[in-house]
C-alpha cells in the first residue's frame, strides 16, 4: 500500500506529518481548502478513508463513491437513514466497497463475548448497560472543533450500538429509542451542545420478549481520571452475566514525572501500542490498527484476489461481511438519527420524546409526552 494523497481543511497537519513520517511515506499529495475533496478525487487514490467530524461524513463519502473509490468511513457512518440509503445505492452502482470503522468489534473482550453467544454458551440476552466516559481534554482540546451542537452519544455510543446489534442479532427487531442528557459544562445549559447523554434502546426477540440496553456517554470526565477513558459493559442473559471493564485489563503503570500525561495509569495495550517483539522487531499493534488493515485486505481481495472475470463474486463476498458493510448499518444509523432528533426536541423545550420503529405511521416515528403530535423521521421500514 502507498499513501497517495490526503485532503484537509488547512493542510497544516498533513505537512506536519510529512516532516515526521519515515521517508517512504512522505511522497503524498496534499490538497486543502474548500475544494479539497473534489481535488482528492482527481488523484490516483484507489480507496478513501473518511475521518471528518461525525456530521461531515456524508459529503466526502458520497463524493468518493461517485468517483468510483472504495470507501472506509469512521463511525457513525452517517447521521440519517436517507444518507445511508444513498451511500448504499452508490456502492452498488459503482461496484465498490463501503465499510465502517467499527474497531471495537475487534477488541478481544468483545470478540470473546460474541463467540460465547454464537456457540450458545450465553443464551438470550435480556438487558445490558454500557458506559464510555471520556476526559474533558477530548471535548475541550483534541476534538474541540467537533463538538459545537453535538453530543457524546453519537460520537461514542455507536461502539456499543454496533456491538449489541452485531453480537445479539440479526433475528430480532429494533423497537424504540429514548434519550436524555445534561448540558452546561462545554456549552450553554440551554444550548445544543451536550456534556453527557443517557440512551436507551429496545429490541424485540422473535419470541416477542424485549431486550433493553442503557448506554451512558460523557466527554466531561476530569482529565486526571486514572484511565484515558472509562469503559464498561454488562449484559444479562437467561443463563448468565457478561461483565467487562475495558480500563481495568490487568495493567497498572506509574512512571515518575511522566504519568498520567505520557503513560496512563491503566493503559490499554489491546487498542494500540508500540511493542518490541520477542524476535527483535518493533511493531505497532492493536485492534484500532488491525480493523483498518482488514479493510485494505478486503479491497485488495476484491481487486487482486483472482481473475478479473470473478471480481463481482469477490465483491459480494466482502459485502457479506456484516461486521462493517454499509448495508448492515441500518439499525445503528436508525438509533443515531432518533437520538439526534430526541436531543434536538429536548433542547427546543420538548424533553422526553420517544422514537418508535417500524410502525403503521413510518419507519422512525417520534412521539411526544402528553401530546398526539407525531413526527415521521423516516417513512420506509428501517
MIROLO-71098 format. One record per residue (C-alpha): x, y, z; residue number from 1; residue in one letter. Coordinates in Angstrom, 2 decimals. Example, Ala and Ser with C-alpha at 12.3 -4.5 7.8 and 13.67 -1.06 7.14 Angstrom:
    east   north      up  nr rest
   12.30   -4.50    7.80   1    A
   13.67   -1.06    7.14   2    S
This chain:
    east   north      up  nr rest
    0.00    0.00    0.00   1    X
    1.03    3.56   -0.62   2    X
   -0.26    6.75    0.95   3    X
   -1.16    8.61   -2.22   4    X
   -2.99   11.78   -1.17   5    X
   -4.72   13.50    1.74   6    X
   -7.41   16.19    1.83   7    X
   -7.77   18.52    4.81   8    X
   -9.18   21.96    5.52   9    X
   -5.86   23.74    6.06  10    X
   -3.12   21.26    5.16  11    X
   -1.18   22.09    8.32  12    X
   -1.40   18.67    9.94  13    X
   -0.61   16.94    6.67  14    X
    2.59   18.94    6.32  15    X
    3.50   18.31    9.96  16    X
    3.03   14.60    9.35  17    X
    5.21   14.80    6.23  18    X
    8.12   16.13    8.29  19    X
    7.75   13.39   10.93  20    X
    6.96   10.39    8.73  21    X
    9.55    7.91    7.51  22    X
   10.99    8.89    4.11  23    X
    8.95    6.19    2.34  24    X
    5.68    7.84    3.47  25    X
    6.46   11.45    2.64  26    X
    5.71   11.46   -1.07  27    X
    1.97   12.02   -0.87  28    X
   -0.05   14.79   -2.44  29    X
   -1.68   17.20    0.00  30    X
   -4.77   19.18   -1.03  31    X
   -6.52   21.67    1.22  32    X
   -9.25   24.26    1.23  33    X
  -12.87   24.37    0.11  34    X
  -12.26   22.21   -2.98  35    X
  -10.02   19.67   -1.26  36    X
  -12.46   16.76   -1.57  37    X
  -13.03   17.34   -5.29  38    X
   -9.28   17.65   -5.85  39    X
   -8.63   14.45   -3.92  40    X
  -10.99   12.57   -6.23  41    X
   -8.88   13.66   -9.19  42    X
   -5.79   11.95   -7.79  43    X
   -4.75    8.33   -8.19  44    X
   -6.22    7.08   -4.90  45    X
   -7.97    3.71   -5.05  46    X
   -9.55    3.85   -1.57  47    X
  -10.59    6.79    0.59  48    X
  -10.75    6.93    4.40  49    X
  -13.21    9.49    5.77  50    X
  -12.19   10.75    9.23  51    X
  -14.03   14.05    9.39  52    X
  -16.29   15.06   12.33  53    X
  -19.44   12.94   12.70  54    X
  -21.76   15.38   10.97  55    X
  -19.43   15.75    7.99  56    X
  -19.09   12.12    6.91  57    X
  -21.71   12.02    4.20  58    X
  -20.46   14.51    1.61  59    X
  -16.88   13.22    1.24  60    X
  -18.08    9.60    1.31  61    X
  -20.65   10.38   -1.38  62    X
  -18.03   12.16   -3.50  63    X
  -15.60    9.26   -3.18  64    X
  -18.24    6.72   -4.22  65    X
  -19.33    8.85   -7.15  66    X
  -15.69    8.81   -8.25  67    X
  -15.63    5.01   -8.04  68    X
  -13.38    4.76   -4.98  69    X
  -13.62    2.16   -2.22  70    X
  -14.56    3.94    1.00  71    X
  -13.86    3.43    4.69  72    X
  -15.86    5.74    7.00  73    X
  -15.29    6.43   10.66  74    X
  -18.20    5.52   12.89  75    X
  -21.01    6.52   12.85  76    X
  -21.18    6.11    9.09  77    X
  -23.78    8.87    8.64  78    X
  -26.43   10.55   10.80  79    X
  -29.61    9.67    8.89  80    X
  -31.10    6.71    7.05  81    X
  -31.66    8.67    3.79  82    X
  -27.91    9.37    3.72  83    X
  -27.20    5.68    4.36  84    X
  -29.61    4.73    1.56  85    X
  -27.70    6.97   -0.83  86    X
  -24.29    5.55    0.08  87    X
  -25.66    2.01   -0.26  88    X
  -27.08    2.83   -3.68  89    X
  -23.84    4.39   -4.90  90    X
  -21.71    1.47   -3.66  91    X
  -23.91   -0.93   -5.60  92    X
  -23.97    1.27   -8.70  93    X
  -20.21    1.81   -8.78  94    X
  -19.25   -1.74   -7.76  95    X
  -17.06   -0.74   -4.81  96    X
  -16.90   -1.43   -1.09  97    X
  -18.24    0.96    1.54  98    X
  -17.20   -0.03    5.05  99    X
  -17.39    1.47    8.55 100    X
  -14.60    1.56   11.16 101    X
  -16.16   -0.48   13.97 102    X
  -12.83   -1.18   15.61 103    X
  -14.31   -2.19   18.97 104    X
  -15.65   -5.35   17.33 105    X
  -12.02   -6.49   17.15 106    X
  -11.46   -5.87   20.86 107    X
  -10.52   -9.29   22.31 108    X
  -13.14   -8.95   25.05 109    X
  -15.88   -8.19   22.56 110    X
  -14.81  -10.98   20.22 111    X
  -14.99  -13.43   23.09 112    X
  -18.47  -12.21   24.05 113    X
  -19.75  -12.85   20.53 114    X
  -18.02  -16.24   20.50 115    X
  -19.94  -17.29   23.62 116    X
  -23.22  -16.07   22.11 117    X
  -22.63  -17.79   18.77 118    X
  -21.61  -21.03   20.47 119    X
  -24.70  -20.99   22.69 120    X
  -22.75  -20.60   25.92 121    X
  -24.67  -17.40   26.70 122    X
  -28.35  -17.64   25.76 123    X
  -30.98  -14.99   25.04 124    X
  -29.79  -11.54   26.10 125    X
  -32.34   -9.72   28.26 126    X
  -30.77   -6.36   29.02 127    X
  -27.48   -4.58   29.36 128    X
  -25.62   -1.49   30.49 129    X
  -22.73    0.17   28.68 130    X
  -20.71    3.21   29.70 131    X
  -17.98    5.19   27.96 132    X
  -16.72    8.32   29.70 133    X
  -14.01   10.49   28.15 134    X
  -11.91   13.28   29.71 135    X
  -12.52   16.99   29.26 136    X
   -9.44   17.15   27.05 137    X
  -11.48   15.36   24.37 138    X
  -14.26   17.94   24.24 139    X
  -12.07   20.91   25.16 140    X
   -8.92   20.12   23.22 141    X
   -8.36   17.16   20.92 142    X
  -11.84   17.26   19.38 143    X
  -12.91   20.76   20.37 144    X
  -13.90   21.69   16.83 145    X
  -16.14   18.63   16.56 146    X
  -18.46   19.26   19.45 147    X
  -20.38   22.50   18.94 148    X
  -24.01   21.49   18.70 149    X
  -23.06   17.83   19.06 150    X
  -23.38   15.10   21.67 151    X
  -21.12   12.34   23.03 152    X
  -23.72    9.65   22.35 153    X
  -23.48    9.92   18.57 154    X
  -19.71   10.18   18.95 155    X
  -19.06    7.04   21.04 156    X
  -22.29    5.18   21.94 157    X
  -22.13    3.92   18.37 158    X
  -19.40    1.49   19.51 159    X
  -21.89   -0.28   21.75 160    X
  -24.83    0.05   19.38 161    X
  -22.90   -1.95   16.81 162    X
  -21.58   -4.40   19.40 163    X
  -25.15   -5.11   20.55 164    X
  -26.68   -5.29   17.08 165    X
  -23.87   -7.44   15.65 166    X
  -23.40   -9.76   18.61 167    X
  -27.03  -10.47   19.50 168    X
  -28.81  -10.05   16.13 169    X
  -29.81  -10.35   13.37 170    X
  -33.09  -12.16   14.08 171    X
  -34.52   -9.54   16.43 172    X
  -36.07   -6.17   15.52 173    X
  -35.28   -2.64   16.67 174    X
  -38.37   -1.37   18.53 175    X
  -37.92    2.04   20.20 176    X
  -35.35    4.61   21.32 177    X
  -35.34    7.19   24.12 178    X
  -32.65    9.53   25.46 179    X
  -31.90   12.39   27.80 180    X
  -28.79   14.28   28.78 181    X
  -27.07   17.12   30.59 182    X
  -25.61   20.44   29.40 183    X
  -23.76   23.38   30.88 184    X
  -20.05   22.47   31.03 185    X
  -18.85   22.52   27.41 186    X
  -21.69   24.76   26.28 187    X
  -24.76   26.61   27.45 188    X
  -27.10   24.86   29.90 189    X
  -29.93   25.57   27.44 190    X
  -27.98   25.07   24.21 191    X
  -27.50   22.21   21.78 192    X
  -24.06   21.01   22.91 193    X
  -24.35   18.10   25.34 194    X
  -21.97   17.11   28.15 195    X
  -23.46   13.68   28.80 196    X
  -26.21   11.54   27.28 197    X
  -28.16    8.57   28.61 198    X
  -29.59    6.50   25.78 199    X
  -31.96    3.53   25.95 200    X
  -32.52    1.18   23.02 201    X
  -35.14   -1.58   22.95 202    X
  -35.05   -4.64   20.69 203    X
  -37.69   -7.38   20.39 204    X
  -36.65  -11.02   20.02 205    X
  -38.54  -13.39   17.67 206    X
  -40.27  -14.86   20.76 207    X
  -41.63  -11.32   21.45 208    X
  -39.53  -10.84   24.58 209    X
  -37.89   -7.42   24.74 210    X
  -34.23   -6.65   25.42 211    X
  -33.31   -3.22   26.83 212    X
  -29.90   -1.58   26.67 213    X
  -28.83    1.58   28.51 214    X
  -25.77    3.37   27.12 215    X
  -24.26    6.27   29.07 216    X
  -21.67    8.53   27.46 217    X
  -19.83   11.68   28.52 218    X
  -16.87   13.79   27.50 219    X
  -16.51   15.85   30.69 220    X
  -14.71   13.39   32.99 221    X
  -11.85   15.14   34.87 222    X
   -8.58   14.96   32.96 223    X
   -6.74   13.43   35.93 224    X
   -9.02   10.42   35.98 225    X
   -6.86    7.25   36.22 226    X
   -7.62    6.00   32.71 227    X
   -7.75    7.73   29.37 228    X
  -11.34    6.58   29.01 229    X
  -13.70    4.73   31.33 230    X
  -15.44    1.86   29.54 231    X
  -17.50   -0.96   30.90 232    X
  -20.28   -3.26   29.75 233    X
  -22.62   -5.69   31.44 234    X
  -25.04   -7.95   29.59 235    X
  -27.56  -10.23   31.31 236    X
  -28.70  -13.44   29.66 237    X
  -31.21  -16.13   30.57 238    X
  -28.36  -18.25   31.86 239    X
  -25.57  -15.87   32.76 240    X
  -23.97  -12.44   33.03 241    X
  -21.11  -10.99   31.00 242    X
  -19.26   -8.04   32.57 243    X
  -16.13   -6.42   31.19 244    X
  -14.27   -3.35   32.39 245    X
  -12.27   -2.04   29.47 246    X
   -9.98    0.13   31.60 247    X
   -9.03   -2.46   34.19 248    X
   -7.40   -5.02   31.93 249    X
   -4.85   -6.09   34.50 250    X
   -2.17   -3.47   33.77 251    X
   -1.30   -0.55   36.03 252    X
    1.66    1.70   35.40 253    X
    3.23    4.74   37.02 254    X
    6.36    6.49   35.74 255    X
    7.66    9.36   37.83 256    X
    7.14   12.75   36.15 257    X
    5.61   11.02   33.09 258    X
    2.30    9.67   34.41 259    X
   -0.54   10.18   33.72 260    X
    0.33   12.50   30.83 261    X
    2.65   10.34   28.72 262    X
    1.99    6.97   30.37 263    X
   -1.56    6.32   31.59 264    X
   -2.06    4.68   34.96 265    X
   -4.21    1.96   33.37 266    X
   -3.01    1.63   29.76 267    X
   -5.00   -0.21   27.10 268    X
   -2.47   -2.12   25.00 269    X
   -5.25   -4.06   23.30 270    X
   -6.26   -0.94   21.37 271    X
   -2.95    0.42   20.18 272    X
    0.62    0.04   21.36 273    X
    4.26    0.02   20.30 274    X
    5.99   -3.27   21.05 275    X
    9.42   -4.82   20.90 276    X
    8.62   -8.28   19.62 277    X
   10.47  -11.30   21.11 278    X
   12.24  -11.73   17.77 279    X
   13.65   -8.17   17.87 280    X
   11.27   -6.39   15.50 281    X
    9.47   -3.25   16.65 282    X
    5.79   -3.16   15.75 283    X
    2.65   -1.10   16.16 284    X
   -0.26   -3.35   17.01 285    X
   -3.78   -3.32   18.40 286    X
   -7.38   -3.61   17.29 287    X
   -7.53    0.09   16.40 288    X
   -4.98   -0.55   13.66 289    X
   -5.98   -4.09   12.75 290    X
   -9.53   -3.16   11.78 291    X
   -8.22   -0.58    9.28 292    X
   -5.69   -3.03    7.89 293    X
   -8.54   -5.51    7.45 294    X
  -10.39   -3.03    5.20 295    X
   -7.42   -2.77    2.87 296    X
   -7.14   -6.55    2.77 297    X
  -10.79   -6.70    1.73 298    X
  -10.19   -4.12   -1.01 299    X
   -7.09   -5.99   -2.17 300    X
   -9.04   -9.24   -2.31 301    X
  -11.73   -7.65   -4.49 302    X
   -9.25   -6.09   -6.90 303    X
   -6.38   -8.59   -6.91 304    X
   -7.67  -11.81   -5.34 305    X
   -8.20  -13.70   -8.58 306    X
   -9.23  -13.36  -12.23 307    X
  -10.90  -10.12  -13.26 308    X
  -13.85  -12.14  -14.51 309    X
  -14.59  -13.19  -10.90 310    X
  -14.36   -9.71   -9.36 311    X
  -18.12   -9.43   -8.93 312    X
  -18.17  -12.63   -6.89 313    X
  -15.33  -11.42   -4.67 314    X
  -17.10   -8.07   -4.21 315    X
  -20.26   -9.81   -2.98 316    X
  -18.22  -11.96   -0.60 317    X
  -16.73   -8.87    1.03 318    X
  -20.10   -7.11    1.14 319    X
  -21.49  -10.10    3.01 320    X
  -19.24   -9.32    5.98 321    X
  -21.88   -7.95    8.30 322    X
  -19.45   -6.51   10.85 323    X
  -18.56   -3.49    8.73 324    X
  -20.52   -3.27    5.47 325    X
  -22.70   -0.24    4.86 326    X
  -25.68   -2.46    4.04 327    X
  -25.73   -3.79    7.62 328    X
  -25.59   -0.41    9.34 329    X
  -29.31    0.35    9.29 330    X
  -30.17   -0.27   12.93 331    X
  -27.17    1.72   14.15 332    X
  -27.92    4.70   11.92 333    X
  -31.60    4.50   12.89 334    X
  -30.65    4.87   16.57 335    X
  -28.28    7.73   15.75 336    X
  -30.96    9.58   13.76 337    X
  -33.50    9.01   16.52 338    X
  -31.10   10.20   19.24 339    X
  -30.27   13.36   17.33 340    X
  -33.99   14.13   16.92 341    X
  -34.77   13.41   20.58 342    X
  -31.97   15.68   21.83 343    X
  -32.93   18.42   19.37 344    X
  -36.51   18.34   20.67 345    X
  -35.20   18.38   24.25 346    X
  -33.07   21.47   23.55 347    X
  -36.12   23.12   21.93 348    X
  -38.16   22.63   25.09 349    X
  -39.77   19.23   24.45 350    X
  -37.88   16.68   26.59 351    X
  -38.94   13.07   26.93 352    X
  -39.83   12.19   23.35 353    X
  -39.58    8.58   22.18 354    X
  -38.90    7.26   18.68 355    X
  -40.85    4.16   17.63 356    X
  -39.53    1.89   14.91 357    X
  -41.49    0.35   12.01 358    X
  -44.98    1.42   13.00 359    X
  -48.02    1.98   10.80 360    X
  -47.00    5.65   10.60 361    X
  -43.48    5.03    9.33 362    X
  -40.07    3.51    9.92 363    X
  -38.94    6.09   12.51 364    X
  -41.73    8.00   14.27 365    X
  -41.06   10.49   17.07 366    X
  -43.77   10.81   19.72 367    X
  -44.03   13.41   22.48 368    X
  -45.31   13.02   26.07 369    X
  -48.81   14.33   26.68 370    X
  -49.36   15.08   23.01 371    X
  -50.88   13.40   19.98 372    X
  -48.22   15.03   17.84 373    X
  -46.06   12.69   15.78 374    X
  -43.00   13.44   13.68 375    X
  -42.12   10.96   10.93 376    X
  -38.32   10.97   10.72 377    X
  -38.07    8.22    8.11 378    X
  -41.01    6.77    6.17 379    X
  -39.74    3.41    4.79 380    X
  -39.14    0.43    7.03 381    X
  -35.84    0.55    8.87 382    X
